[in-house]
Amino acid sequence: MRGKRRLSLVLAGMVPVAALIVVWVPLARAAPVLVLERGGHVVAGDDPFLPALAVTPPPVGATTASARGRMQASTSRSVLADLKRLRQRGAITAGDYRHYGAVYRAAVASAGRLGGTAGAELGAVIGNLAEIAGTGQLTASRLPALFLTLDRNRQWWASGVIPATYGRVEFAGDDRVWEYYPGQGIELQVLGTFGKANGLYTAGPAHYSALLKLLGEMLPLATHRGGGLTWEYYFHFEGGGIPWTSAMSQGTAIETLTRAFKASEDSAYLSLAHQALRVFTHAPPTGVALRTGRGTRYVQYTFAPSQDILNAFLQSLIGLYDYAHVSGDPLATRLFAAGDAQARAETPRFDTGAWSLYQPGIEDSLSYHELVTGFLQQLCQRTHAQVYCVTAQHFRTYLKTPPELTLLTHRVKARQTTTLRFRLSKYSHVGIVVLRGGSTVFETSAYFAHGTSEFQIPPLGRGSYTIHLAATDLGGNFHRIVSTLQVS
């Protein structure tokens, strides 16, 4: 879908929207993938343009029993009956009706033949499709993505290969990225796919044709949501219902369309991107815009508006700013201003004084700490706002700063299990050694979050003991303290 003529055909079926978002995703090179070749063999390889960072927490997968139960359950709206109704209304062509029916029957037949994990995973995908039909959400615009997912799962599970949990999967001749979610099958990784497309753009003009090819594969999978153009997810995740979408994945999609315009000078890509802003103007569960007293927060999940995830929010702001700068679109300018006001107010809450928070109360992994630091640096460069610049500097410093440890327990009773309390500045692996004289009487280690934590140690006899506490943070920084413990 590289030329203006083919893009015009796509545009004819889309709903006009007011603006777009541009989101930057860092390129992590040579992410591992499994590729299903045309002969049915699976080979391991590396995708040099695919972001390796998992940008979402692990999903809550359906159990095998519930997945098969959904597949076999009778619903008031069966998949085949819904397809027939869509054909009768003229929403799909006769050719589409025959194609989707054939894909569904082939998948059901294959699931019946397969056993073990392969049969259960394919059954889960069929079950999710039946659930969408049963809730009246099997619309014409969702059919391409849903039935492609179904057919790809039929093909994959016939290979007999079970990927690693959350492992990435690709298919020969198709540049889209899939991911294995146990209990949910192989699912289209929207964020990963558009992140890969942005990696192709970043790699330079020699890869622009591959970028446009990948976009051509993704554009038919967009659906209508809230009056606009959206790439949805069709599996259960973090306890949320289906289908759902995300500010991060949607923003990254718009980033790709914007870069496709820069690569091709074809304004039709901007017209498509223009339609993809609608979810940023609707409240959850339709959209991602959560109004606050200061402005608007753009949320990671339409099914979980209370989850305030800083990196996803900041990424969407970068997109809004960049698109407003390129296009002069007044709506994009207003949306950025509303989000920027909220982000400036809440960003300091994600700084513990020693590390960053993924969301309130939960510290970032090393990868997410680096990710959010990069987003803050970009907002600092664009807006020169002190809160972004200062917080980014703090986060960079924390990467090299050793964790702080303070022993809080200095006296305990003899012959009783001892609770040894300590305070830690950031998530670390903490080890303890208890010595009496030159002999070790107890030692252990564990991971702890920042704040006050404790070790439980066996009863000790009366006397004076030396306590060694050592902590190594996620960046490899090390700190040790030595203190005394009096047992009476």
QUIHU-V139029 format. One record per residue. N is the residue number from 1. SS is DSSP state (helix for helix, strand for strand, loop for the rest). OMEGA is omega in degrees with one decimal (* if undefined). Layout:
n->N ss->SS omega->OMEGA
n->N ss->SS omega->OMEGA
//
This chain:
n->1 ss->loop omega->-172.9
n->2 ss->loop omega->-172.7
n->3 ss->loop omega->-179.3
n->4 ss->helix omega->-177.4
n->5 ss->helix omega->-178.2
n->6 ss->helix omega->177.3
n->7 ss->helix omega->179.1
n->8 ss->helix omega->177.5
n->9 ss->helix omega->177.8
n->10 ss->helix omega->-177.9
n->11 ss->helix omega->-176.4
n->12 ss->loop omega->-178.1
n->13 ss->loop omega->-174.4
n->14 ss->loop omega->179.5
n->15 ss->loop omega->-178.2
n->16 ss->loop omega->178.0
n->17 ss->loop omega->-166.9
n->18 ss->loop omega->-174.1
n->19 ss->loop omega->-179.7
n->20 ss->loop omega->178.7
n->21 ss->loop omega->175.4
n->22 ss->loop omega->-177.2
n->23 ss->loop omega->178.8
n->24 ss->loop omega->173.1
n->25 ss->loop omega->-177.7
n->26 ss->loop omega->-179.4
n->27 ss->loop omega->172.4
n->28 ss->loop omega->-168.1
n->29 ss->loop omega->170.6
n->30 ss->loop omega->174.8
n->31 ss->strand omega->-179.0
n->32 ss->strand omega->178.2
n->33 ss->strand omega->167.1
n->34 ss->strand omega->-176.1
n->35 ss->strand omega->174.7
n->36 ss->strand omega->-179.4
n->37 ss->loop omega->-174.7
n->38 ss->loop omega->178.9
n->39 ss->loop omega->179.0
n->40 ss->loop omega->179.3
n->41 ss->loop omega->178.5
n->42 ss->strand omega->178.3
n->43 ss->strand omega->176.6
n->44 ss->strand omega->179.2
n->45 ss->strand omega->178.5
n->46 ss->strand omega->175.4
n->47 ss->strand omega->-173.5
n->48 ss->loop omega->-177.0
n->49 ss->loop omega->-174.7
n->50 ss->loop omega->175.2
n->51 ss->loop omega->-177.6
n->52 ss->loop omega->-175.6
n->53 ss->loop omega->172.2
n->54 ss->loop omega->-171.6
n->55 ss->loop omega->175.7
n->56 ss->loop omega->177.1
n->57 ss->loop omega->-179.3
n->58 ss->loop omega->-179.5
n->59 ss->loop omega->171.3
n->60 ss->loop omega->-175.4
n->61 ss->loop omega->175.0
n->62 ss->loop omega->176.5
n->63 ss->loop omega->179.2
n->64 ss->helix omega->-177.0
n->65 ss->helix omega->-178.1
n->66 ss->helix omega->178.9
n->67 ss->helix omega->178.8
n->68 ss->helix omega->178.2
n->69 ss->helix omega->178.1
n->70 ss->helix omega->-178.6
n->71 ss->helix omega->-172.7
n->72 ss->helix omega->-175.0
n->73 ss->loop omega->174.4
n->74 ss->loop omega->179.9
n->75 ss->loop omega->178.7
n->76 ss->loop omega->178.6
n->77 ss->loop omega->178.6
n->78 ss->loop omega->-178.9
n->79 ss->helix omega->-177.8
n->80 ss->helix omega->178.2
n->81 ss->helix omega->177.9
n->82 ss->helix omega->176.8
n->83 ss->helix omega->179.5
n->84 ss->helix omega->179.2
n->85 ss->helix omega->178.7
n->86 ss->helix omega->177.4
n->87 ss->helix omega->-178.6
n->88 ss->helix omega->178.5
n->89 ss->loop omega->-178.8
n->90 ss->loop omega->-179.2
n->91 ss->loop omega->175.7
n->92 ss->loop omega->-178.8
n->93 ss->loop omega->176.2
n->94 ss->helix omega->177.8
n->95 ss->helix omega->176.7
n->96 ss->helix omega->-179.7
n->97 ss->helix omega->179.3
n->98 ss->helix omega->-178.4
n->99 ss->helix omega->-177.3
n->100 ss->helix omega->177.3
n->101 ss->helix omega->179.8
n->102 ss->helix omega->178.2
n->103 ss->helix omega->-178.5
n->104 ss->helix omega->-178.1
n->105 ss->helix omega->178.9
n->106 ss->helix omega->-180.0
n->107 ss->helix omega->179.3
n->108 ss->helix omega->178.8
n->109 ss->helix omega->179.7
n->110 ss->helix omega->178.7
n->111 ss->helix omega->178.9
n->112 ss->helix omega->-179.5
n->113 ss->helix omega->-176.1
n->114 ss->loop omega->175.2
n->115 ss->loop omega->174.8
n->116 ss->helix omega->-176.4
n->117 ss->helix omega->-177.3
n->118 ss->helix omega->179.2
n->119 ss->helix omega->-179.7
n->120 ss->helix omega->-177.9
n->121 ss->helix omega->176.2
n->122 ss->helix omega->176.1
n->123 ss->helix omega->178.8
n->124 ss->helix omega->179.7
n->125 ss->helix omega->175.6
n->126 ss->helix omega->178.9
n->127 ss->helix omega->177.6
n->128 ss->helix omega->177.0
n->129 ss->helix omega->178.5
n->130 ss->helix omega->178.6
n->131 ss->helix omega->178.0
n->132 ss->helix omega->176.7
n->133 ss->helix omega->-177.5
n->134 ss->helix omega->177.6
n->135 ss->loop omega->175.2
n->136 ss->loop omega->-175.9
n->137 ss->loop omega->179.3
n->138 ss->loop omega->-178.4
n->139 ss->loop omega->-177.4
n->140 ss->helix omega->-176.5
n->141 ss->helix omega->179.2
n->142 ss->helix omega->-174.0
n->143 ss->helix omega->-177.4
n->144 ss->helix omega->-179.0
n->145 ss->helix omega->-177.2
n->146 ss->helix omega->-176.3
n->147 ss->helix omega->169.9
n->148 ss->helix omega->177.5
n->149 ss->helix omega->179.6
n->150 ss->helix omega->-176.8
n->151 ss->helix omega->177.9
n->152 ss->helix omega->177.8
n->153 ss->helix omega->176.2
n->154 ss->helix omega->-179.5
n->155 ss->helix omega->-174.3
n->156 ss->helix omega->-173.1
n->157 ss->helix omega->173.1
n->158 ss->helix omega->-180.0
n->159 ss->loop omega->-179.7
n->160 ss->loop omega->-178.3
n->161 ss->loop omega->175.8
n->162 ss->loop omega->-178.9
n->163 ss->loop omega->170.6
n->164 ss->loop omega->177.8
n->165 ss->loop omega->-177.1
n->166 ss->loop omega->176.6
n->167 ss->loop omega->-179.7
n->168 ss->strand omega->-176.1
n->169 ss->strand omega->173.4
n->170 ss->strand omega->-179.5
n->171 ss->strand omega->-178.1
n->172 ss->loop omega->179.5
n->173 ss->loop omega->-176.8
n->174 ss->strand omega->-174.1
n->175 ss->strand omega->180.0
n->176 ss->strand omega->-175.3
n->177 ss->strand omega->178.0
n->178 ss->strand omega->-178.6
n->179 ss->strand omega->-178.9
n->180 ss->strand omega->174.7
n->181 ss->strand omega->-176.6
n->182 ss->loop omega->-176.4
n->183 ss->loop omega->-179.1
n->184 ss->loop omega->177.7
n->185 ss->strand omega->176.7
n->186 ss->strand omega->-175.4
n->187 ss->strand omega->177.3
n->188 ss->strand omega->178.4
n->189 ss->loop omega->-175.4
n->190 ss->helix omega->-178.6
n->191 ss->helix omega->179.7
n->192 ss->helix omega->-179.2
n->193 ss->helix omega->179.0
n->194 ss->helix omega->172.9
n->195 ss->helix omega->175.8
n->196 ss->helix omega->178.5
n->197 ss->helix omega->177.4
n->198 ss->helix omega->174.7
n->199 ss->helix omega->176.3
n->200 ss->helix omega->178.4
n->201 ss->helix omega->-179.0
n->202 ss->helix omega->-178.3
n->203 ss->loop omega->173.1
n->204 ss->loop omega->-173.7
n->205 ss->helix omega->-179.8
n->206 ss->helix omega->-176.8
n->207 ss->helix omega->-178.0
n->208 ss->helix omega->-179.5
n->209 ss->helix omega->176.8
n->210 ss->helix omega->175.6
n->211 ss->helix omega->-178.4
n->212 ss->helix omega->176.1
n->213 ss->helix omega->179.5
n->214 ss->helix omega->176.2
n->215 ss->helix omega->178.0
n->216 ss->helix omega->177.3
n->217 ss->helix omega->-176.5
n->218 ss->helix omega->-175.8
n->219 ss->helix omega->179.7
n->220 ss->loop omega->-177.3
n->221 ss->loop omega->176.7
n->222 ss->loop omega->178.8
n->223 ss->strand omega->177.7
n->224 ss->strand omega->179.9
n->225 ss->strand omega->179.9
n->226 ss->loop omega->179.5
n->227 ss->loop omega->-178.8
n->228 ss->strand omega->-175.7
n->229 ss->strand omega->-174.3
n->230 ss->strand omega->169.5
n->231 ss->loop omega->-172.2
n->232 ss->loop omega->171.2
n->233 ss->strand omega->-172.6
n->234 ss->loop omega->176.2
n->235 ss->loop omega->-178.2
n->236 ss->loop omega->-171.8
n->237 ss->strand omega->177.9
n->238 ss->loop omega->178.0
n->239 ss->loop omega->-177.9
n->240 ss->strand omega->177.7
n->241 ss->loop omega->179.9
n->242 ss->loop omega->-7.9
n->243 ss->loop omega->179.0
n->244 ss->strand omega->176.0
n->245 ss->loop omega->-170.4
n->246 ss->loop omega->175.6
n->247 ss->helix omega->-177.7
n->248 ss->helix omega->-178.9
n->249 ss->helix omega->179.9
n->250 ss->helix omega->178.5
n->251 ss->helix omega->179.1
n->252 ss->helix omega->175.4
n->253 ss->helix omega->-179.3
n->254 ss->helix omega->173.8
n->255 ss->helix omega->-178.8
n->256 ss->helix omega->178.9
n->257 ss->helix omega->178.3
n->258 ss->helix omega->179.6
n->259 ss->helix omega->174.8
n->260 ss->helix omega->175.3
n->261 ss->helix omega->179.4
n->262 ss->helix omega->-178.0
n->263 ss->helix omega->-172.3
n->264 ss->helix omega->-173.1
n->265 ss->loop omega->177.9
n->266 ss->loop omega->-175.3
n->267 ss->loop omega->177.5
n->268 ss->helix omega->176.9
n->269 ss->helix omega->177.0
n->270 ss->helix omega->177.4
n->271 ss->helix omega->176.0
n->272 ss->helix omega->179.0
n->273 ss->helix omega->178.9
n->274 ss->helix omega->-178.5
n->275 ss->helix omega->-172.7
n->276 ss->loop omega->-177.9
n->277 ss->loop omega->-168.6
n->278 ss->helix omega->-179.1
n->279 ss->helix omega->177.9
n->280 ss->helix omega->177.3
n->281 ss->loop omega->-179.8
n->282 ss->loop omega->174.2
n->283 ss->loop omega->172.9
n->284 ss->loop omega->9.3
n->285 ss->loop omega->178.5
n->286 ss->loop omega->-176.7
n->287 ss->loop omega->-172.4
n->288 ss->loop omega->-175.0
n->289 ss->strand omega->178.5
n->290 ss->strand omega->-179.1
n->291 ss->strand omega->177.5
n->292 ss->loop omega->177.8
n->293 ss->loop omega->-178.2
n->294 ss->loop omega->-176.4
n->295 ss->loop omega->-178.1
n->296 ss->strand omega->170.4
n->297 ss->strand omega->177.1
n->298 ss->strand omega->-166.3
n->299 ss->loop omega->-177.8
n->300 ss->loop omega->-175.0
n->301 ss->loop omega->178.1
n->302 ss->loop omega->-178.9
n->303 ss->loop omega->-177.4
n->304 ss->loop omega->-176.3
n->305 ss->loop omega->-179.4
n->306 ss->loop omega->179.1
n->307 ss->loop omega->-178.8
n->308 ss->loop omega->-176.6
n->309 ss->loop omega->-168.8
n->310 ss->helix omega->-173.7
n->311 ss->helix omega->179.5
n->312 ss->helix omega->-179.9
n->313 ss->helix omega->-177.9
n->314 ss->helix omega->179.7
n->315 ss->helix omega->179.2
n->316 ss->helix omega->178.2
n->317 ss->helix omega->177.3
n->318 ss->helix omega->179.0
n->319 ss->helix omega->178.9
n->320 ss->helix omega->-179.2
n->321 ss->helix omega->-175.5
n->322 ss->helix omega->179.4
n->323 ss->helix omega->178.0
n->324 ss->helix omega->-179.2
n->325 ss->helix omega->-177.7
n->326 ss->helix omega->-169.4
n->327 ss->helix omega->-172.6
n->328 ss->loop omega->-177.7
n->329 ss->loop omega->-176.9
n->330 ss->helix omega->179.0
n->331 ss->helix omega->177.4
n->332 ss->helix omega->178.0
n->333 ss->helix omega->-179.9
n->334 ss->helix omega->179.8
n->335 ss->helix omega->176.6
n->336 ss->helix omega->-178.1
n->337 ss->helix omega->179.9
n->338 ss->helix omega->179.1
n->339 ss->helix omega->179.9
n->340 ss->helix omega->178.6
n->341 ss->helix omega->178.8
n->342 ss->helix omega->-177.7
n->343 ss->helix omega->178.3
n->344 ss->helix omega->-178.9
n->345 ss->helix omega->-171.9
n->346 ss->helix omega->-177.9
n->347 ss->helix omega->179.7
n->348 ss->helix omega->179.8
n->349 ss->helix omega->-178.6
n->350 ss->helix omega->178.2
n->351 ss->strand omega->-177.8
n->352 ss->loop omega->-172.3
n->353 ss->loop omega->178.1
n->354 ss->loop omega->-176.6
n->355 ss->loop omega->178.5
n->356 ss->strand omega->174.8
n->357 ss->strand omega->174.4
n->358 ss->strand omega->169.6
n->359 ss->strand omega->-174.6
n->360 ss->loop omega->177.8
n->361 ss->loop omega->-176.9
n->362 ss->strand omega->-179.1
n->363 ss->strand omega->177.4
n->364 ss->loop omega->162.7
n->365 ss->loop omega->178.5
n->366 ss->helix omega->-178.8
n->367 ss->helix omega->179.7
n->368 ss->helix omega->175.7
n->369 ss->helix omega->178.5
n->370 ss->helix omega->-179.8
n->371 ss->helix omega->-176.8
n->372 ss->helix omega->175.4
n->373 ss->helix omega->177.8
n->374 ss->helix omega->178.3
n->375 ss->helix omega->178.2
n->376 ss->helix omega->177.8
n->377 ss->helix omega->179.1
n->378 ss->helix omega->177.5
n->379 ss->helix omega->175.0
n->380 ss->helix omega->-179.4
n->381 ss->helix omega->-176.3
n->382 ss->helix omega->-171.3
n->383 ss->helix omega->-174.3
n->384 ss->loop omega->178.6
n->385 ss->loop omega->-174.9
n->386 ss->helix omega->-175.8
n->387 ss->helix omega->177.6
n->388 ss->helix omega->-177.4
n->389 ss->helix omega->-177.8
n->390 ss->helix omega->-179.4
n->391 ss->helix omega->176.6
n->392 ss->helix omega->178.4
n->393 ss->helix omega->175.9
n->394 ss->helix omega->-175.6
n->395 ss->helix omega->176.1
n->396 ss->helix omega->180.0
n->397 ss->helix omega->-177.5
n->398 ss->helix omega->179.6
n->399 ss->loop omega->-178.0
n->400 ss->loop omega->-175.9
n->401 ss->loop omega->179.0
n->402 ss->loop omega->176.6
n->403 ss->loop omega->176.2
n->404 ss->loop omega->180.0
n->405 ss->strand omega->174.4
n->406 ss->strand omega->175.7
n->407 ss->strand omega->-176.6
n->408 ss->loop omega->-178.8
n->409 ss->loop omega->-178.2
n->410 ss->loop omega->178.7
n->411 ss->strand omega->177.7
n->412 ss->strand omega->178.4
n->413 ss->loop omega->177.5
n->414 ss->loop omega->174.4
n->415 ss->loop omega->177.1
n->416 ss->loop omega->173.6
n->417 ss->loop omega->-171.3
n->418 ss->strand omega->171.6
n->419 ss->strand omega->-178.9
n->420 ss->strand omega->-174.8
n->421 ss->strand omega->177.3
n->422 ss->strand omega->177.7
n->423 ss->strand omega->-175.2
n->424 ss->strand omega->-174.4
n->425 ss->loop omega->-179.0
n->426 ss->loop omega->-176.5
n->427 ss->loop omega->-174.8
n->428 ss->strand omega->168.5
n->429 ss->strand omega->-173.3
n->430 ss->strand omega->176.0
n->431 ss->strand omega->178.1
n->432 ss->strand omega->173.6
n->433 ss->strand omega->178.2
n->434 ss->strand omega->-177.6
n->435 ss->strand omega->170.2
n->436 ss->strand omega->-169.5
n->437 ss->loop omega->177.4
n->438 ss->loop omega->-174.7
n->439 ss->strand omega->176.5
n->440 ss->strand omega->179.2
n->441 ss->strand omega->179.1
n->442 ss->strand omega->172.7
n->443 ss->strand omega->176.1
n->444 ss->strand omega->177.6
n->445 ss->strand omega->179.3
n->446 ss->strand omega->175.0
n->447 ss->strand omega->-179.6
n->448 ss->strand omega->171.7
n->449 ss->loop omega->178.4
n->450 ss->loop omega->-178.4
n->451 ss->strand omega->-178.2
n->452 ss->strand omega->179.2
n->453 ss->strand omega->-175.9
n->454 ss->strand omega->167.4
n->455 ss->strand omega->170.8
n->456 ss->strand omega->-179.7
n->457 ss->strand omega->-176.1
n->458 ss->loop omega->178.3
n->459 ss->loop omega->-179.4
n->460 ss->loop omega->174.0
n->461 ss->loop omega->-179.0
n->462 ss->loop omega->177.7
n->463 ss->strand omega->-178.6
n->464 ss->strand omega->-177.7
n->465 ss->strand omega->174.9
n->466 ss->strand omega->-178.9
n->467 ss->strand omega->171.9
n->468 ss->strand omega->173.8
n->469 ss->strand omega->179.1
n->470 ss->strand omega->-178.7
n->471 ss->strand omega->173.8
n->472 ss->strand omega->-176.2
n->473 ss->strand omega->-175.5
n->474 ss->loop omega->178.2
n->475 ss->loop omega->-180.0
n->476 ss->loop omega->178.4
n->477 ss->loop omega->-171.0
n->478 ss->strand omega->175.5
n->479 ss->strand omega->179.5
n->480 ss->strand omega->174.2
n->481 ss->strand omega->176.9
n->482 ss->strand omega->-178.4
n->483 ss->strand omega->-179.9
n->484 ss->strand omega->178.2
n->485 ss->strand omega->177.7
n->486 ss->strand omega->179.4
n->487 ss->strand omega->-175.5
n->488 ss->loop omega->*
//
